[in-house]
Structure formats: structure tokens, C-alpha cells
Amino acid sequence: MQLYEAGVPLLHIRDILWHVTLSATDIYARVSTEAKRNALESAYTDIITDELPEWTQDPGLLDWLTNL
């Protein structure tokens, strides 16, 4: 997975691991949560802002969430 995230093509990883088929290597190529988040953020640049939602300004709600 580290090779894949570093940009090494899956075909090369297949050869390094001596897998016969690419589908055998594909089983292990799972994208990390960080990579998924980055992909979603880059796809939806127009809806992601630095503004905090209104609920973050509610001290009662924040205390309740903290104490869960």
C-alpha cells in the first residue's frame, strides 16, 4: 500500500510481489482514509470552506458531546 500511495504503478507492484495476475495484487491495494479524504476534498473544492458550522458555537452542545 505504501508503494501504491507513493505513486508506484500497480503493475510494478505486481511484479515486485511476484503475483501472476493484477487482480491478485489489487486485493491488497486499498486506499488509506487520508487518500480518500484528499480525493474528496479535491473533487469538491467549491463546497469545502474554512468556516465552522453553527453547532460549534453552542457551548451546551459541545459540553454534552465532550461528556459522551
PQR file of N, CA, C, O and H, with PARSE charges and radii, in Angstrom:
ATOM      1  N   MET A   1       0.819  -1.177   0.000 -0.4000 1.5000
ATOM      2  CA  MET A   1       0.000   0.000   0.000 -0.0000 2.0000
ATOM      3  C   MET A   1       0.868   1.246   0.000  0.5500 1.7000
ATOM      4  O   MET A   1       0.528   2.237  -0.647 -0.5500 1.4000
ATOM      5  N   GLN A   2       1.973   1.209   0.711 -0.4000 1.5000
ATOM      6  CA  GLN A   2       2.863   2.370   0.753 -0.0000 2.0000
ATOM      7  C   GLN A   2       3.457   2.655  -0.618  0.5500 1.7000
ATOM      8  O   GLN A   2       3.599   3.817  -0.999 -0.5500 1.4000
ATOM      9  H   GLN A   2       2.248   0.404   1.237  0.4000 1.0000
ATOM     10  N   LEU A   3       3.798   1.629  -1.350 -0.4000 1.5000
ATOM     11  CA  LEU A   3       4.311   1.820  -2.706 -0.0000 2.0000
ATOM     12  C   LEU A   3       3.244   2.437  -3.599  0.5500 1.7000
ATOM     13  O   LEU A   3       3.524   3.352  -4.373 -0.5500 1.4000
ATOM     14  H   LEU A   3       3.683   0.685  -1.040  0.4000 1.0000
ATOM     15  N   TYR A   4       2.041   1.941  -3.488 -0.4000 1.5000
ATOM     16  CA  TYR A   4       0.931   2.426  -4.306 -0.0000 2.0000
ATOM     17  C   TYR A   4       0.645   3.894  -4.008  0.5500 1.7000
ATOM     18  O   TYR A   4       0.453   4.691  -4.927 -0.5500 1.4000
ATOM     19  H   TYR A   4       1.813   1.197  -2.859  0.4000 1.0000
ATOM     20  N   GLU A   5       0.615   4.252  -2.725 -0.4000 1.5000
ATOM     21  CA  GLU A   5       0.370   5.636  -2.343 -0.0000 2.0000
ATOM     22  C   GLU A   5       1.528   6.545  -2.732  0.5500 1.7000
ATOM     23  O   GLU A   5       1.343   7.748  -2.911 -0.5500 1.4000
ATOM     24  H   GLU A   5       0.771   3.605  -1.978  0.4000 1.0000
ATOM     25  N   ALA A   6       2.720   5.971  -2.863 -0.4000 1.5000
ATOM     26  CA  ALA A   6       3.884   6.757  -3.280 -0.0000 2.0000
ATOM     27  C   ALA A   6       3.909   6.965  -4.788  0.5500 1.7000
ATOM     28  O   ALA A   6       4.789   7.651  -5.308 -0.5500 1.4000
ATOM     29  H   ALA A   6       2.870   4.993  -2.718  0.4000 1.0000
ATOM     30  N   GLY A   7       2.945   6.375  -5.492 -0.4000 1.5000
ATOM     31  CA  GLY A   7       2.852   6.590  -6.927 -0.0000 2.0000
ATOM     32  C   GLY A   7       3.407   5.476  -7.793  0.5500 1.7000
ATOM     33  O   GLY A   7       3.478   5.616  -9.014 -0.5500 1.4000
ATOM     34  H   GLY A   7       2.230   5.818  -5.070  0.4000 1.0000
ATOM     35  N   VAL A   8       3.799   4.379  -7.181 -0.4000 1.5000
ATOM     36  CA  VAL A   8       4.301   3.243  -7.959 -0.0000 2.0000
ATOM     37  C   VAL A   8       3.115   2.568  -8.637  0.5500 1.7000
ATOM     38  O   VAL A   8       2.145   2.213  -7.968 -0.5500 1.4000
ATOM     39  H   VAL A   8       3.742   4.264  -6.190  0.4000 1.0000
ATOM     40  N   PRO A   9       3.177   2.386  -9.954 -0.5600 1.5000
ATOM     41  CA  PRO A   9       2.063   1.744 -10.664  0.2800 2.0000
ATOM     42  C   PRO A   9       1.797   0.323 -10.139  0.5500 1.7000
ATOM     43  O   PRO A   9       2.719  -0.399  -9.761 -0.5500 1.4000
ATOM     44  N   LEU A  10       0.534  -0.046 -10.127 -0.4000 1.5000
ATOM     45  CA  LEU A  10       0.130  -1.359  -9.624 -0.0000 2.0000
ATOM     46  C   LEU A  10       0.804  -2.498 -10.395  0.5500 1.7000
ATOM     47  O   LEU A  10       1.101  -3.550  -9.829 -0.5500 1.4000
ATOM     48  H   LEU A  10      -0.215   0.541 -10.434  0.4000 1.0000
ATOM     49  N   LEU A  11       1.037  -2.280 -11.674 -0.4000 1.5000
ATOM     50  CA  LEU A  11       1.741  -3.298 -12.476 -0.0000 2.0000
ATOM     51  C   LEU A  11       3.136  -3.581 -11.922  0.5500 1.7000
ATOM     52  O   LEU A  11       3.557  -4.736 -11.862 -0.5500 1.4000
ATOM     53  H   LEU A  11       0.796  -1.425 -12.133  0.4000 1.0000
ATOM     54  N   HIS A  12       3.843  -2.544 -11.522 -0.4000 1.5000
ATOM     55  CA  HIS A  12       5.193  -2.729 -10.975 -0.0000 2.0000
ATOM     56  C   HIS A  12       5.134  -3.429  -9.631  0.5500 1.7000
ATOM     57  O   HIS A  12       5.972  -4.275  -9.322 -0.5500 1.4000
ATOM     58  H   HIS A  12       3.500  -1.606 -11.571  0.4000 1.0000
ATOM     59  N   ILE A  13       4.144  -3.072  -8.839 -0.4000 1.5000
ATOM     60  CA  ILE A  13       3.992  -3.722  -7.531 -0.0000 2.0000
ATOM     61  C   ILE A  13       3.676  -5.199  -7.717  0.5500 1.7000
ATOM     62  O   ILE A  13       4.167  -6.047  -6.971 -0.5500 1.4000
ATOM     63  H   ILE A  13       3.463  -2.384  -9.090  0.4000 1.0000
ATOM     64  N   ARG A  14       2.850  -5.503  -8.721 -0.4000 1.5000
ATOM     65  CA  ARG A  14       2.542  -6.913  -9.025 -0.0000 2.0000
ATOM     66  C   ARG A  14       3.831  -7.679  -9.309  0.5500 1.7000
ATOM     67  O   ARG A  14       4.019  -8.791  -8.817 -0.5500 1.4000
ATOM     68  H   ARG A  14       2.452  -4.815  -9.327  0.4000 1.0000
ATOM     69  N   ASP A  15       4.709  -7.087 -10.098 -0.4000 1.5000
ATOM     70  CA  ASP A  15       5.966  -7.758 -10.436 -0.0000 2.0000
ATOM     71  C   ASP A  15       6.881  -7.919  -9.224  0.5500 1.7000
ATOM     72  O   ASP A  15       7.543  -8.945  -9.067 -0.5500 1.4000
ATOM     73  H   ASP A  15       4.556  -6.183 -10.498  0.4000 1.0000
ATOM     74  N   ILE A  16       6.911  -6.891  -8.365 -0.4000 1.5000
ATOM     75  CA  ILE A  16       7.736  -6.965  -7.156 -0.0000 2.0000
ATOM     76  C   ILE A  16       7.264  -8.094  -6.249  0.5500 1.7000
ATOM     77  O   ILE A  16       8.072  -8.801  -5.646 -0.5500 1.4000
ATOM     78  H   ILE A  16       6.373  -6.058  -8.492  0.4000 1.0000
ATOM     79  N   LEU A  17       5.942  -8.256  -6.159 -0.4000 1.5000
ATOM     80  CA  LEU A  17       5.367  -9.281  -5.285 -0.0000 2.0000
ATOM     81  C   LEU A  17       5.261 -10.655  -5.944  0.5500 1.7000
ATOM     82  O   LEU A  17       4.842 -11.623  -5.309 -0.5500 1.4000
ATOM     83  H   LEU A  17       5.286  -7.682  -6.649  0.4000 1.0000
ATOM     84  N   TRP A  18       5.638 -10.736  -7.206 -0.4000 1.5000
ATOM     85  CA  TRP A  18       5.591 -11.986  -7.968 -0.0000 2.0000
ATOM     86  C   TRP A  18       4.174 -12.529  -8.111  0.5500 1.7000
ATOM     87  O   TRP A  18       3.978 -13.744  -8.158 -0.5500 1.4000
ATOM     88  H   TRP A  18       5.979  -9.950  -7.722  0.4000 1.0000
ATOM     89  N   HIS A  19       3.178 -11.635  -8.181 -0.4000 1.5000
ATOM     90  CA  HIS A  19       1.818 -12.082  -8.427 -0.0000 2.0000
ATOM     91  C   HIS A  19       1.642 -12.378  -9.908  0.5500 1.7000
ATOM     92  O   HIS A  19       2.208 -11.689 -10.757 -0.5500 1.4000
ATOM     93  H   HIS A  19       3.337 -10.648  -8.143  0.4000 1.0000
ATOM     94  N   VAL A  20       0.858 -13.402 -10.214 -0.4000 1.5000
ATOM     95  CA  VAL A  20       0.627 -13.798 -11.598 -0.0000 2.0000
ATOM     96  C   VAL A  20      -0.337 -12.839 -12.283  0.5500 1.7000
ATOM     97  O   VAL A  20      -0.148 -12.480 -13.446 -0.5500 1.4000
ATOM     98  H   VAL A  20       0.399 -13.962  -9.525  0.4000 1.0000
ATOM     99  N   THR A  21      -1.366 -12.428 -11.557 -0.4000 1.5000
ATOM    100  CA  THR A  21      -2.368 -11.548 -12.154 -0.0000 2.0000
ATOM    101  C   THR A  21      -2.443 -10.227 -11.390  0.5500 1.7000
ATOM    102  O   THR A  21      -2.106 -10.147 -10.209 -0.5500 1.4000
ATOM    103  H   THR A  21      -1.519 -12.720 -10.613  0.4000 1.0000
ATOM    104  N   LEU A  22      -2.887  -9.213 -12.090 -0.4000 1.5000
ATOM    105  CA  LEU A  22      -3.057  -7.909 -11.462 -0.0000 2.0000
ATOM    106  C   LEU A  22      -4.180  -7.941 -10.434  0.5500 1.7000
ATOM    107  O   LEU A  22      -4.140  -7.205  -9.448 -0.5500 1.4000
ATOM    108  H   LEU A  22      -3.160  -9.277 -13.049  0.4000 1.0000
ATOM    109  N   SER A  23      -5.180  -8.787 -10.658 -0.4000 1.5000
ATOM    110  CA  SER A  23      -6.289  -8.878  -9.702 -0.0000 2.0000
ATOM    111  C   SER A  23      -5.817  -9.422  -8.354  0.5500 1.7000
ATOM    112  O   SER A  23      -6.402  -9.094  -7.322 -0.5500 1.4000
ATOM    113  H   SER A  23      -5.212  -9.384 -11.459  0.4000 1.0000
ATOM    114  N   ALA A  24      -4.779 -10.240  -8.346 -0.4000 1.5000
ATOM    115  CA  ALA A  24      -4.235 -10.739  -7.081 -0.0000 2.0000
ATOM    116  C   ALA A  24      -3.599  -9.594  -6.293  0.5500 1.7000
ATOM    117  O   ALA A  24      -3.704  -9.550  -5.067 -0.5500 1.4000
ATOM    118  H   ALA A  24      -4.303 -10.507  -9.184  0.4000 1.0000
ATOM    119  N   THR A  25      -2.947  -8.678  -6.985 -0.4000 1.5000
ATOM    120  CA  THR A  25      -2.325  -7.522  -6.332 -0.0000 2.0000
ATOM    121  C   THR A  25      -3.381  -6.514  -5.919  0.5500 1.7000
ATOM    122  O   THR A  25      -3.253  -5.861  -4.883 -0.5500 1.4000
ATOM    123  H   THR A  25      -2.862  -8.714  -7.981  0.4000 1.0000
ATOM    124  N   ASP A  26      -4.411  -6.387  -6.718 -0.4000 1.5000
ATOM    125  CA  ASP A  26      -5.460  -5.409  -6.465 -0.0000 2.0000
ATOM    126  C   ASP A  26      -6.151  -5.634  -5.123  0.5500 1.7000
ATOM    127  O   ASP A  26      -6.654  -4.690  -4.515 -0.5500 1.4000
ATOM    128  H   ASP A  26      -4.515  -6.917  -7.559  0.4000 1.0000
ATOM    129  N   ILE A  27      -6.174  -6.870  -4.665 -0.4000 1.5000
ATOM    130  CA  ILE A  27      -6.796  -7.199  -3.375 -0.0000 2.0000
ATOM    131  C   ILE A  27      -6.128  -6.409  -2.254  0.5500 1.7000
ATOM    132  O   ILE A  27      -6.788  -5.999  -1.299 -0.5500 1.4000
ATOM    133  H   ILE A  27      -5.765  -7.638  -5.159  0.4000 1.0000
ATOM    134  N   TYR A  28      -4.827  -6.198  -2.371 -0.4000 1.5000
ATOM    135  CA  TYR A  28      -4.072  -5.530  -1.311 -0.0000 2.0000
ATOM    136  C   TYR A  28      -3.995  -4.019  -1.490  0.5500 1.7000
ATOM    137  O   TYR A  28      -3.539  -3.311  -0.592 -0.5500 1.4000
ATOM    138  H   TYR A  28      -4.291  -6.530  -3.147  0.4000 1.0000
ATOM    139  N   ALA A  29      -4.427  -3.531  -2.615 -0.4000 1.5000
ATOM    140  CA  ALA A  29      -4.333  -2.099  -2.912 -0.0000 2.0000
ATOM    141  C   ALA A  29      -5.575  -1.376  -2.418  0.5500 1.7000
ATOM    142  O   ALA A  29      -6.472  -1.064  -3.201 -0.5500 1.4000
ATOM    143  H   ALA A  29      -4.798  -4.106  -3.344  0.4000 1.0000
ATOM    144  N   ARG A  30      -5.623  -1.119  -1.157 -0.4000 1.5000
ATOM    145  CA  ARG A  30      -6.737  -0.399  -0.550 -0.0000 2.0000
ATOM    146  C   ARG A  30      -6.269   1.005  -0.207  0.5500 1.7000
ATOM    147  O   ARG A  30      -5.214   1.187   0.400 -0.5500 1.4000
ATOM    148  H   ARG A  30      -4.894  -1.373  -0.521  0.4000 1.0000
ATOM    149  N   VAL A  31      -7.031   1.959  -0.586 -0.4000 1.5000
ATOM    150  CA  VAL A  31      -6.654   3.346  -0.371 -0.0000 2.0000
ATOM    151  C   VAL A  31      -6.853   3.720   1.094  0.5500 1.7000
ATOM    152  O   VAL A  31      -7.845   3.335   1.713 -0.5500 1.4000
ATOM    153  H   VAL A  31      -7.889   1.811  -1.079  0.4000 1.0000
ATOM    154  N   SER A  32      -5.911   4.468   1.637 -0.4000 1.5000
ATOM    155  CA  SER A  32      -5.994   4.892   3.032 -0.0000 2.0000
ATOM    156  C   SER A  32      -7.090   5.936   3.215  0.5500 1.7000
ATOM    157  O   SER A  32      -7.547   6.556   2.254 -0.5500 1.4000
ATOM    158  H   SER A  32      -5.105   4.782   1.134  0.4000 1.0000
ATOM    159  N   THR A  33      -7.495   6.113   4.443 -0.4000 1.5000
ATOM    160  CA  THR A  33      -8.514   7.106   4.762 -0.0000 2.0000
ATOM    161  C   THR A  33      -8.047   8.505   4.382  0.5500 1.7000
ATOM    162  O   THR A  33      -8.833   9.320   3.899 -0.5500 1.4000
ATOM    163  H   THR A  33      -7.124   5.610   5.224  0.4000 1.0000
ATOM    164  N   GLU A  34      -6.771   8.777   4.600 -0.4000 1.5000
ATOM    165  CA  GLU A  34      -6.215  10.085   4.251 -0.0000 2.0000
ATOM    166  C   GLU A  34      -6.291  10.327   2.746  0.5500 1.7000
ATOM    167  O   GLU A  34      -6.641  11.425   2.313 -0.5500 1.4000
ATOM    168  H   GLU A  34      -6.132   8.115   4.992  0.4000 1.0000
ATOM    169  N   ALA A  35      -5.970   9.319   1.952 -0.4000 1.5000
ATOM    170  CA  ALA A  35      -6.036   9.464   0.495 -0.0000 2.0000
ATOM    171  C   ALA A  35      -7.478   9.670   0.035  0.5500 1.7000
ATOM    172  O   ALA A  35      -7.730  10.446  -0.887 -0.5500 1.4000
ATOM    173  H   ALA A  35      -5.686   8.427   2.304  0.4000 1.0000
ATOM    174  N   LYS A  36      -8.418   8.983   0.667 -0.4000 1.5000
ATOM    175  CA  LYS A  36      -9.833   9.156   0.328 -0.0000 2.0000
ATOM    176  C   LYS A  36     -10.283  10.581   0.644  0.5500 1.7000
ATOM    177  O   LYS A  36     -10.981  11.212  -0.149 -0.5500 1.4000
ATOM    178  H   LYS A  36      -8.214   8.352   1.416  0.4000 1.0000
ATOM    179  N   ARG A  37      -9.872  11.082   1.819 -0.4000 1.5000
ATOM    180  CA  ARG A  37     -10.253  12.431   2.211 -0.0000 2.0000
ATOM    181  C   ARG A  37      -9.680  13.458   1.236  0.5500 1.7000
ATOM    182  O   ARG A  37     -10.373  14.387   0.822 -0.5500 1.4000
ATOM    183  H   ARG A  37      -9.305  10.570   2.463  0.4000 1.0000
ATOM    184  N   ASN A  38      -8.416  13.283   0.878 -0.4000 1.5000
ATOM    185  CA  ASN A  38      -7.792  14.208  -0.079 -0.0000 2.0000
ATOM    186  C   ASN A  38      -8.493  14.175  -1.430  0.5500 1.7000
ATOM    187  O   ASN A  38      -8.670  15.216  -2.063 -0.5500 1.4000
ATOM    188  H   ASN A  38      -7.852  12.528   1.215  0.4000 1.0000
ATOM    189  N   ALA A  39      -8.886  12.999  -1.869 -0.4000 1.5000
ATOM    190  CA  ALA A  39      -9.587  12.877  -3.150 -0.0000 2.0000
ATOM    191  C   ALA A  39     -10.939  13.578  -3.106  0.5500 1.7000
ATOM    192  O   ALA A  39     -11.309  14.279  -4.047 -0.5500 1.4000
ATOM    193  H   ALA A  39      -8.742  12.154  -1.355  0.4000 1.0000
ATOM    194  N   LEU A  40     -11.673  13.391  -2.020 -0.4000 1.5000
ATOM    195  CA  LEU A  40     -12.970  14.048  -1.883 -0.0000 2.0000
ATOM    196  C   LEU A  40     -12.826  15.561  -1.794  0.5500 1.7000
ATOM    197  O   LEU A  40     -13.604  16.301  -2.398 -0.5500 1.4000
ATOM    198  H   LEU A  40     -11.372  12.821  -1.255  0.4000 1.0000
ATOM    199  N   GLU A  41     -11.835  16.018  -1.045 -0.4000 1.5000
ATOM    200  CA  GLU A  41     -11.618  17.459  -0.928 -0.0000 2.0000
ATOM    201  C   GLU A  41     -11.242  18.083  -2.264  0.5500 1.7000
ATOM    202  O   GLU A  41     -11.674  19.194  -2.572 -0.5500 1.4000
ATOM    203  H   GLU A  41     -11.204  15.418  -0.555  0.4000 1.0000
ATOM    204  N   SER A  42     -10.448  17.387  -3.053 -0.4000 1.5000
ATOM    205  CA  SER A  42     -10.059  17.949  -4.347 -0.0000 2.0000
ATOM    206  C   SER A  42     -11.214  17.910  -5.347  0.5500 1.7000
ATOM    207  O   SER A  42     -11.264  18.725  -6.268 -0.5500 1.4000
ATOM    208  H   SER A  42     -10.097  16.485  -2.803  0.4000 1.0000
ATOM    209  N   ALA A  43     -12.132  16.977  -5.170 -0.4000 1.5000
ATOM    210  CA  ALA A  43     -13.279  16.890  -6.076 -0.0000 2.0000
ATOM    211  C   ALA A  43     -14.351  17.919  -5.744  0.5500 1.7000
ATOM    212  O   ALA A  43     -15.100  18.349  -6.621 -0.5500 1.4000
ATOM    213  H   ALA A  43     -12.091  16.316  -4.421  0.4000 1.0000
ATOM    214  N   TYR A  44     -14.422  18.311  -4.483 -0.4000 1.5000
ATOM    215  CA  TYR A  44     -15.480  19.218  -4.043 -0.0000 2.0000
ATOM    216  C   TYR A  44     -14.900  20.515  -3.480  0.5500 1.7000
ATOM    217  O   TYR A  44     -15.273  20.946  -2.389 -0.5500 1.4000
ATOM    218  H   TYR A  44     -13.813  17.962  -3.770  0.4000 1.0000
ATOM    219  N   THR A  45     -13.996  21.124  -4.220 -0.4000 1.5000
ATOM    220  CA  THR A  45     -13.347  22.343  -3.736 -0.0000 2.0000
ATOM    221  C   THR A  45     -14.321  23.490  -3.550  0.5500 1.7000
ATOM    222  O   THR A  45     -14.092  24.358  -2.707 -0.5500 1.4000
ATOM    223  H   THR A  45     -13.693  20.774  -5.106  0.4000 1.0000
ATOM    224  N   ASP A  46     -15.401  23.516  -4.314 -0.4000 1.5000
ATOM    225  CA  ASP A  46     -16.339  24.632  -4.227 -0.0000 2.0000
ATOM    226  C   ASP A  46     -17.254  24.569  -3.008  0.5500 1.7000
ATOM    227  O   ASP A  46     -17.891  25.570  -2.682 -0.5500 1.4000
ATOM    228  H   ASP A  46     -15.587  22.811  -4.999  0.4000 1.0000
ATOM    229  N   ILE A  47     -17.340  23.428  -2.325 -0.4000 1.5000
ATOM    230  CA  ILE A  47     -18.239  23.348  -1.166 -0.0000 2.0000
ATOM    231  C   ILE A  47     -17.488  23.230   0.156  0.5500 1.7000
ATOM    232  O   ILE A  47     -18.109  23.265   1.218 -0.5500 1.4000
ATOM    233  H   ILE A  47     -16.822  22.615  -2.590  0.4000 1.0000
ATOM    234  N   ILE A  48     -16.172  23.091   0.111 -0.4000 1.5000
ATOM    235  CA  ILE A  48     -15.398  22.981   1.338 -0.0000 2.0000
ATOM    236  C   ILE A  48     -14.879  24.369   1.701  0.5500 1.7000
ATOM    237  O   ILE A  48     -14.207  25.026   0.906 -0.5500 1.4000
ATOM    238  H   ILE A  48     -15.668  23.063  -0.752  0.4000 1.0000
ATOM    239  N   THR A  49     -15.201  24.796   2.907 -0.4000 1.5000
ATOM    240  CA  THR A  49     -14.760  26.107   3.373 -0.0000 2.0000
ATOM    241  C   THR A  49     -14.048  25.957   4.714  0.5500 1.7000
ATOM    242  O   THR A  49     -14.075  24.896   5.337 -0.5500 1.4000
ATOM    243  H   THR A  49     -15.747  24.262   3.553  0.4000 1.0000
ATOM    244  N   ASP A  50     -13.416  27.035   5.138 -0.4000 1.5000
ATOM    245  CA  ASP A  50     -12.771  27.051   6.447 -0.0000 2.0000
ATOM    246  C   ASP A  50     -13.726  27.499   7.544  0.5500 1.7000
ATOM    247  O   ASP A  50     -13.367  27.518   8.721 -0.5500 1.4000
ATOM    248  H   ASP A  50     -13.394  27.898   4.631  0.4000 1.0000
ATOM    249  N   GLU A  51     -14.938  27.856   7.154 -0.4000 1.5000
ATOM    250  CA  GLU A  51     -15.926  28.307   8.126 -0.0000 2.0000
ATOM    251  C   GLU A  51     -16.400  27.136   8.978  0.5500 1.7000
ATOM    252  O   GLU A  51     -16.631  26.035   8.478 -0.5500 1.4000
ATOM    253  H   GLU A  51     -15.230  27.841   6.198  0.4000 1.0000
ATOM    254  N   LEU A  52     -16.539  27.395  10.267 -0.4000 1.5000
ATOM    255  CA  LEU A  52     -17.036  26.368  11.167 -0.0000 2.0000
ATOM    256  C   LEU A  52     -18.560  26.370  11.155  0.5500 1.7000
ATOM    257  O   LEU A  52     -19.173  27.432  11.050 -0.5500 1.4000
ATOM    258  H   LEU A  52     -16.351  28.289  10.674  0.4000 1.0000
ATOM    259  N   PRO A  53     -19.182  25.189  11.262 -0.5600 1.5000
ATOM    260  CA  PRO A  53     -20.645  25.132  11.295  0.2800 2.0000
ATOM    261  C   PRO A  53     -21.187  25.786  12.569  0.5500 1.7000
ATOM    262  O   PRO A  53     -20.472  25.939  13.559 -0.5500 1.4000
ATOM    263  N   GLU A  54     -22.458  26.164  12.520 -0.4000 1.5000
ATOM    264  CA  GLU A  54     -23.097  26.869  13.638 -0.0000 2.0000
ATOM    265  C   GLU A  54     -23.048  26.084  14.943  0.5500 1.7000
ATOM    266  O   GLU A  54     -22.907  26.676  16.013 -0.5500 1.4000
ATOM    267  H   GLU A  54     -23.039  26.039  11.716  0.4000 1.0000
ATOM    268  N   TRP A  55     -23.162  24.771  14.872 -0.4000 1.5000
ATOM    269  CA  TRP A  55     -23.222  23.981  16.100 -0.0000 2.0000
ATOM    270  C   TRP A  55     -21.932  24.076  16.904  0.5500 1.7000
ATOM    271  O   TRP A  55     -21.935  23.779  18.099 -0.5500 1.4000
ATOM    272  H   TRP A  55     -23.277  24.290  14.003  0.4000 1.0000
ATOM    273  N   THR A  56     -20.825  24.482  16.277 -0.4000 1.5000
ATOM    274  CA  THR A  56     -19.569  24.608  17.021 -0.0000 2.0000
ATOM    275  C   THR A  56     -19.579  25.815  17.950  0.5500 1.7000
ATOM    276  O   THR A  56     -18.679  25.972  18.775 -0.5500 1.4000
ATOM    277  H   THR A  56     -20.823  24.723  15.307  0.4000 1.0000
ATOM    278  N   GLN A  57     -20.582  26.659  17.821 -0.4000 1.5000
ATOM    279  CA  GLN A  57     -20.700  27.845  18.666 -0.0000 2.0000
ATOM    280  C   GLN A  57     -21.657  27.619  19.838  0.5500 1.7000
ATOM    281  O   GLN A  57     -21.900  28.539  20.619 -0.5500 1.4000
ATOM    282  H   GLN A  57     -21.313  26.531  17.151  0.4000 1.0000
ATOM    283  N   ASP A  58     -22.197  26.420  19.967 -0.4000 1.5000
ATOM    284  CA  ASP A  58     -23.156  26.112  21.033 -0.0000 2.0000
ATOM    285  C   ASP A  58     -22.431  25.430  22.194  0.5500 1.7000
ATOM    286  O   ASP A  58     -22.161  24.231  22.131 -0.5500 1.4000
ATOM    287  H   ASP A  58     -22.000  25.673  19.333  0.4000 1.0000
ATOM    288  N   PRO A  59     -22.107  26.189  23.265 -0.5600 1.5000
ATOM    289  CA  PRO A  59     -21.337  25.607  24.373  0.2800 2.0000
ATOM    290  C   PRO A  59     -22.043  24.439  25.054  0.5500 1.7000
ATOM    291  O   PRO A  59     -21.389  23.486  25.479 -0.5500 1.4000
ATOM    292  N   GLY A  60     -23.369  24.503  25.163 -0.4000 1.5000
ATOM    293  CA  GLY A  60     -24.099  23.401  25.785 -0.0000 2.0000
ATOM    294  C   GLY A  60     -23.963  22.115  24.993  0.5500 1.7000
ATOM    295  O   GLY A  60     -23.741  21.046  25.562 -0.5500 1.4000
ATOM    296  H   GLY A  60     -23.899  25.278  24.818  0.4000 1.0000
ATOM    297  N   LEU A  61     -24.093  22.220  23.696 -0.4000 1.5000
ATOM    298  CA  LEU A  61     -23.947  21.040  22.843 -0.0000 2.0000
ATOM    299  C   LEU A  61     -22.514  20.506  22.888  0.5500 1.7000
ATOM    300  O   LEU A  61     -22.305  19.294  22.954 -0.5500 1.4000
ATOM    301  H   LEU A  61     -24.273  23.088  23.234  0.4000 1.0000
ATOM    302  N   LEU A  62     -21.535  21.401  22.852 -0.4000 1.5000
ATOM    303  CA  LEU A  62     -20.134  20.975  22.896 -0.0000 2.0000
ATOM    304  C   LEU A  62     -19.812  20.294  24.222  0.5500 1.7000
ATOM    305  O   LEU A  62     -19.080  19.305  24.240 -0.5500 1.4000
ATOM    306  H   LEU A  62     -21.705  22.385  22.799  0.4000 1.0000
ATOM    307  N   ASP A  63     -20.343  20.802  25.327 -0.4000 1.5000
ATOM    308  CA  ASP A  63     -20.137  20.144  26.639 -0.0000 2.0000
ATOM    309  C   ASP A  63     -20.775  18.756  26.636  0.5500 1.7000
ATOM    310  O   ASP A  63     -20.181  17.794  27.124 -0.5500 1.4000
ATOM    311  H   ASP A  63     -20.938  21.606  25.312  0.4000 1.0000
ATOM    312  N   TRP A  64     -21.979  18.655  26.089 -0.4000 1.5000
ATOM    313  CA  TRP A  64     -22.668  17.376  26.043 -0.0000 2.0000
ATOM    314  C   TRP A  64     -21.880  16.369  25.198  0.5500 1.7000
ATOM    315  O   TRP A  64     -21.728  15.211  25.590 -0.5500 1.4000
ATOM    316  H   TRP A  64     -22.461  19.436  25.692  0.4000 1.0000
ATOM    317  N   LEU A  65     -21.384  16.810  24.047 -0.4000 1.5000
ATOM    318  CA  LEU A  65     -20.606  15.920  23.175 -0.0000 2.0000
ATOM    319  C   LEU A  65     -19.299  15.497  23.847  0.5500 1.7000
ATOM    320  O   LEU A  65     -18.883  14.344  23.734 -0.5500 1.4000
ATOM    321  H   LEU A  65     -21.507  17.750  23.729  0.4000 1.0000
ATOM    322  N   THR A  66     -18.661  16.424  24.537 -0.4000 1.5000
ATOM    323  CA  THR A  66     -17.411  16.116  25.225 -0.0000 2.0000
ATOM    324  C   THR A  66     -17.611  15.060  26.311  0.5500 1.7000
ATOM    325  O   THR A  66     -16.729  14.237  26.554 -0.5500 1.4000
ATOM    326  H   THR A  66     -18.999  17.361  24.628  0.4000 1.0000
ATOM    327  N   ASN A  67     -18.748  15.091  26.945 -0.4000 1.5000
ATOM    328  CA  ASN A  67     -19.014  14.169  28.054 -0.0000 2.0000
ATOM    329  C   ASN A  67     -19.632  12.849  27.629  0.5500 1.7000
ATOM    330  O   ASN A  67     -20.006  12.050  28.488 -0.5500 1.4000
ATOM    331  H   ASN A  67     -19.465  15.760  26.747  0.4000 1.0000
ATOM    332  N   LEU A  68     -19.749  12.599  26.360 -0.4000 1.5000
ATOM    333  CA  LEU A  68     -20.307  11.316  25.905 -0.0000 2.0000
ATOM    334  C   LEU A  68     -19.398  10.171  26.264  0.5500 1.7000
ATOM    335  O   LEU A  68     -19.708   9.019  25.960 -0.5500 1.4000
ATOM    336  H   LEU A  68     -19.445  13.248  25.662  0.4000 1.0000
TER
END
